[in-house]
């Protein structure tokens, strides 16, 4: 069709007639389109559905037929994750506060709480339940709470705040060293370590945890209970006690005991298996024991058996006669009430305070002559005046 016929109204009319009722002369272009669309022509017959769908119908239809869509979705997920990570780095989440936040200040260097660094420009921070305070080799920190006391954290330490309720305050010392001066009521403050829990009984102490989970506690005021799965050790002022993972607290002793006494006791703790036979180093412990070392012998009563326990009791009775109500047979059978009476006779603290924590029941009263009145927690003024915490650098 030439340019003249394309613009001729007559030709246009003919072509339009063909489109309307196929009476005009057909246009070749229209015939080509008819041929392409013929398979979609309406037919006056019932629809016949295939018994099995063609293979291509099993493929995704709709939006998923576009091959670039999965790539776009994956890219969107990556971008979303990246955006969220940036948001939480710039806006660190503080765990839900289940108690009072404690105050933390830097003593040296730049301690960290989560993503927050405590610096000279930002010298104080809040310590919330669930967060971890970390000090590196050049930093140390101080933790304080009005109803608790103060805790100094040495370099290379990790301390996690577990509880901060009105009557329950608990931290976890994962590794490192803390110096605690506590004026909260006895048993309200607990420090968990990988090998035992230290229960404050109104005291000041230093607690160290090594990378292997073993630990050592040294008490400078009052007394502390070391506890793991029913194995207990009580550490009064001037005494120390070690603990090991899977074993728990060892046998406490005063640090001014003789070197041979302390070495023999350490060997006994490492090798002791209660038997009727006498442990060779136990003879050294008993021979070197002073009246003051009744502390150690009382603990050994429950860590020996048979002839060994009898030897320990006889030496303890020679150093500190048993109080009224205590018999040899009763102690050899580990009668709980008699053991408590004997502990109170040491004058190192009232065992009823411990039993109150252990059994969650009011402390039972001891009859006259069994014990002095329960010791109260030291006041904050006592702790500060006696300087039980390490001294701060004057330049701080």
C-alpha atoms as one frame of an Amber mdcrd trajectory, in Angstrom:
protein
   0.000   0.000   0.000   1.553   3.357  -1.154   1.419   6.688   0.654  -1.509
   7.948  -1.473  -3.746   4.959  -0.762  -2.907   5.121   2.955  -4.438   8.622
   3.096  -7.360   7.926   0.830 -10.686   8.189   2.804 -12.237   5.581   0.568
  -9.576   3.020   1.443 -10.019   3.825   5.136 -13.759   3.199   4.828 -13.173
  -0.150   3.129 -10.740  -1.200   5.843 -13.154  -0.105   8.565 -15.906  -2.189
   6.949 -13.631  -5.212   7.123 -12.981  -4.644  10.793 -16.718  -4.319  11.431
 -18.250  -7.186   9.442 -15.359  -8.490   7.254 -17.160  -7.098   4.136 -14.376
  -4.783   2.983 -11.016  -5.515   1.505  -8.667  -6.811   4.223  -5.508  -4.992
   5.199  -2.427  -7.254   5.150  -1.321  -6.006   8.604  -4.706  -6.819  10.046
  -4.615 -10.293   8.527  -1.234 -10.873  10.148  -2.619  -9.905  13.578  -5.640
 -12.175  12.997  -3.345 -15.068  12.326  -1.356 -14.436  15.522  -4.481 -14.150
  17.691  -6.448 -16.979  16.055  -5.779 -19.449  18.888  -7.707 -17.158  21.237
 -10.792 -16.938  18.939 -14.111 -17.669  20.687 -15.676 -21.015  19.810 -19.223
 -22.141  20.658 -18.204 -25.298  22.480 -17.875 -26.467  26.042 -14.571 -25.916
  27.753 -12.335 -28.966  28.007  -9.839 -28.974  30.885  -6.666 -31.083  30.623
  -6.394 -34.064  32.990  -2.777 -33.088  33.838  -1.434 -29.553  33.854   1.264
 -28.763  31.329   4.784 -28.865  32.730   5.152 -25.124  32.473   2.096 -24.577
  34.700   4.053 -26.056  37.628   6.306 -23.080  37.477   5.636 -20.001  39.563
   3.182 -17.582  38.058   2.388 -14.023  38.870   5.115 -11.814  40.291   7.489
 -14.723  40.836   7.738 -15.352  37.077  10.165 -12.443  36.933  13.699 -13.846
  37.333  15.060 -10.675  38.957  12.542 -10.687  41.837  14.361 -13.198  44.162
  17.573 -11.222  43.807  15.734  -8.024  44.674  14.168  -9.640  47.762  17.554
 -10.968  48.966  19.128  -7.552  48.533  16.278  -5.982  50.516  16.831  -8.446
  53.396  20.565  -7.703  53.489  19.944  -3.965  53.510  17.366  -4.308  56.278
  19.711  -6.383  58.456  22.548  -3.918  57.893  20.295  -0.993  58.774  19.084
  -2.653  61.981  22.642  -3.471  63.083  23.697   0.142  62.579  20.647   1.307
  64.540  21.360  -0.907  67.543  25.034   0.044  67.600  24.130   3.724  67.655
  21.183   3.137  70.030  22.254   0.291  72.391  19.360  -1.518  74.008  19.180
  -1.362  77.817  17.659  -4.532  79.303  14.307  -4.154  81.064  15.079  -2.730
  84.496  14.107  -5.254  87.158  15.668  -3.266  89.988  17.654  -0.207  90.921
  20.512   0.622  88.554  23.882   0.747  90.298  26.426   3.532  89.917  29.738
   2.818  88.204  32.697   5.172  88.018  36.159   4.765  86.568  39.128   4.597
  88.936  41.720   4.117  86.199  41.584   3.791  82.439  38.381   3.262  80.473
  36.113   0.497  81.819  33.196  -0.570  79.616  29.544  -1.461  80.191  28.220
  -3.024  77.008  28.984  -0.555  74.215  29.440   2.349  76.650  32.957   3.403
  77.591  33.527   5.234  80.871  36.068   7.985  80.230  37.245  11.228  81.786
  34.640  13.049  79.687  31.980  10.524  80.754  33.205   9.523  84.235  30.058
   7.803  85.536  27.497   5.355  84.225  24.516   3.277  85.307  24.817  -0.491
  85.690  21.577  -2.303  84.785  20.531  -5.907  85.361  21.833  -8.072  82.514
  24.786  -5.837  81.662  28.479  -6.713  82.057  31.196  -4.417  83.364  34.571
  -5.104  81.739  37.977  -3.776  82.741  41.102  -4.286  80.640  44.718  -4.432
  81.773  44.882  -0.668  82.389  41.433   0.063  83.825  39.588  -0.407  87.112
  36.192   0.686  88.371  34.033   1.266  91.420  30.460  -0.044  91.751  28.200
   1.412  94.425  24.583   1.265  95.541  23.150   3.088  98.555  21.660   0.017
 100.243  24.533  -2.296  99.336  27.987  -0.836  99.782  30.919  -0.479  97.419
  32.723  -2.920  95.146  36.094  -2.166  93.582  36.810  -4.002  90.340  40.462
  -4.639  89.486  41.952  -4.739  85.965  41.208  -7.700  83.667  37.842  -8.437
  85.271  34.310  -9.188  84.066  31.345  -8.536  86.389  27.714  -9.145  85.398
  24.741  -7.724  87.320  22.158 -10.481  87.878  19.743  -9.086  90.483  19.074
  -5.682  92.011  15.925  -6.131  94.066  15.256  -4.550  97.477  16.290  -7.722
  99.380  18.223  -9.642  96.729  21.362  -8.285  95.106  23.486 -10.618  93.012
  26.433 -10.321  90.648  28.546 -12.806  88.732  32.325 -12.549  88.777  33.295
 -14.387  85.602  37.015 -13.660  85.951  39.236 -11.172  87.748  39.243  -9.614
  91.213  36.783  -7.598  93.278  37.101  -5.954  96.694  33.721  -5.719  98.430
  32.716  -3.646 101.460  29.085  -4.544 102.156  26.739  -2.943 104.674  23.539
  -4.552 103.394  21.879  -6.988 105.850  23.486 -10.462 105.954  22.693 -12.858
 103.073  21.230 -10.108 100.826  24.332  -9.883  98.610  25.659 -12.873  96.657
  28.540 -13.220  94.204  28.419 -16.197  91.835  31.668 -17.608  90.493  32.264
 -20.605  88.194  33.033 -22.852  91.200  31.015 -21.497  94.172  28.774 -18.693
  95.407  29.979 -16.222  98.029  27.178 -15.219 100.410  27.825 -12.021 102.336
  27.213 -12.302 106.083  28.118  -8.697 106.890  31.676  -8.214 105.797  34.488
  -6.884 103.666  36.466  -9.263 101.493  38.518  -9.800  98.334  37.419 -12.405
  95.811  39.588 -13.592  92.928  38.574 -15.846  90.018  41.203 -17.332  87.693
  40.605 -18.040  83.981  40.179 -21.752  84.780  37.253 -20.973  87.112  39.079
 -21.612  90.387  38.846 -18.912  93.017  40.104 -17.595  96.346  38.364 -15.456
  98.950  40.044 -13.483 101.737  37.910 -11.857 104.425  38.969  -8.694 106.242
  35.820  -7.991 108.290  32.850 -10.085 109.416  32.453 -13.435 107.653  31.478
 -14.917 104.288  29.838 -18.191 103.332  31.144 -20.141 100.339  28.496 -22.508
  98.953  28.109 -25.128  96.208  25.578 -27.992  96.150  25.413 -28.428  99.922
  29.154 -28.043 100.480  29.712 -24.992 102.676  32.698 -23.127 104.042  32.595
 -20.180 106.442  35.436 -17.673 106.174  35.788 -15.173 109.048  38.021 -12.085
 109.127  41.669 -12.999 108.694  40.906 -16.297 106.959  40.945 -17.466 103.358
  39.467 -20.288 101.313  39.989 -21.639  97.808  37.434 -23.203  95.499  37.652
 -25.388  92.404  35.200 -26.068  89.546  33.308 -29.298  90.047  34.500 -29.588
  93.655  33.415 -26.404  95.365  34.843 -24.696  98.436  37.922 -26.088 100.090
  38.685 -26.011 103.820  39.184 -22.480 105.196  42.118 -21.515 107.370  43.556
 -18.421 108.971  46.275 -16.835 106.906  48.609 -16.576 109.890  48.688 -20.386
 110.308  52.042 -22.047 109.847  53.237 -22.688 106.321  53.391 -26.448 106.897
  49.791 -26.362 108.198  48.541 -24.502 105.121  50.466 -26.695 102.678  49.233
 -29.913 104.310  45.651 -28.619 104.285  45.940 -27.723 100.596  47.181 -31.236
  99.805  44.373 -32.755 101.850  41.761 -30.735  99.928  43.206 -31.875  96.598
  43.397 -35.563  97.477  40.813 -36.125 100.194  38.399 -39.000  99.722  36.596
 -39.908 102.982  37.753 -43.402 104.012  38.469 -45.294 107.198  42.194 -44.991
 106.493  44.105 -41.974 107.751  45.309 -39.461 105.191  49.072 -38.938 105.686
  48.922 -35.128 105.620  46.050 -35.006 108.115  48.504 -35.823 110.886  50.452
 -32.661 109.993  47.306 -30.515 110.062  46.302 -31.853 113.484  49.796 -31.548
 114.945  50.259 -27.954 113.712  46.783 -26.749 114.724  46.498 -23.958 117.300
  43.411 -22.983 119.303  42.639 -20.440 116.589  42.699 -23.225 114.001  39.584
 -24.772 115.511  37.982 -23.028 112.518  39.685 -25.483 110.173  39.119 -28.542
 112.357  35.383 -27.830 112.610  35.139 -27.899 108.799  37.204 -31.095 108.619
  34.629 -32.939 110.733  32.271 -33.157 107.735  35.114 -33.828 105.274  36.466
 -36.913 106.979  34.959 -40.193 108.152  35.657 -43.124 110.434  38.983 -43.002
 112.257  39.976 -39.700 110.626  36.850 -37.944 111.939  37.526 -39.302 115.421
  41.087 -37.941 115.277  39.812 -34.522 114.149  37.220 -34.391 116.925  39.695
 -35.365 119.643  42.121 -32.637 118.539  39.317 -30.059 118.295  38.019 -30.966
 121.773  41.544 -30.600 123.175  41.863 -27.100 121.666  38.275 -25.992 122.388
  36.179 -28.092 124.780  32.722 -28.899 123.386  29.938 -26.606 124.600  26.952
 -27.887 126.610  24.687 -30.107 124.554  27.476 -31.490 122.372  28.684 -35.092
 122.679  31.454 -36.998 120.976  29.076 -39.585 119.531  26.771 -36.861 118.231
  29.593 -35.081 116.397  30.948 -38.335 114.950  27.467 -38.920 113.528  27.422
 -35.306 112.192  24.381 -34.321 114.213  23.367 -30.965 112.615  22.273 -29.283
 115.832  25.463 -30.249 117.676  27.625 -29.075 114.797  25.845 -25.707 114.889
  26.379 -25.455 118.665  30.085 -26.179 118.224  30.393 -23.575 115.462  28.836
 -20.889 117.634  31.300 -21.779 120.400  34.096 -20.643 118.068  32.843 -17.054
 118.460  33.131 -16.300 114.745  29.462 -15.662 113.921  26.000 -16.975 114.644
  25.211 -19.968 112.443  21.484 -19.160 112.623  22.087 -16.343 110.143  23.347
 -18.920 107.642  20.529 -21.350 108.350  18.049 -18.558 107.756  19.456 -18.076
 104.253  19.847 -21.816 103.671  16.332 -22.838 104.670  14.448 -19.571 104.094
  12.990 -19.761 107.586  13.440 -17.532 110.650  16.656 -18.221 112.603  15.961
 -20.496 115.517  16.989 -19.240 118.932  19.812 -20.983 120.743  19.455 -21.765
 124.414  21.410 -19.779 126.925  25.105 -20.430 126.729  24.981 -21.658 123.143
  25.812 -18.435 121.392  26.139 -14.728 121.694  23.627 -12.505 119.916  23.799
 -12.490 116.109  26.351 -10.194 114.624  25.001  -7.229 112.752  26.357  -5.992
 109.463  29.106  -3.382 109.683  27.962   0.130 108.943  29.227   2.093 105.980
  31.086   4.374 108.403  32.881   1.388 109.966  33.943   0.132 106.561  35.134
   3.546 105.433  36.984   4.316 108.685  38.846   0.988 108.649  39.649   1.348
 104.965  38.904  -2.242 103.986  38.860  -1.283 100.319  42.059  -0.612  98.371
  43.043   3.017  98.526  42.327   5.151  95.516  45.190   6.805  93.756  45.411
  10.372  95.233  45.665  11.718  91.717  42.196  10.361  90.867
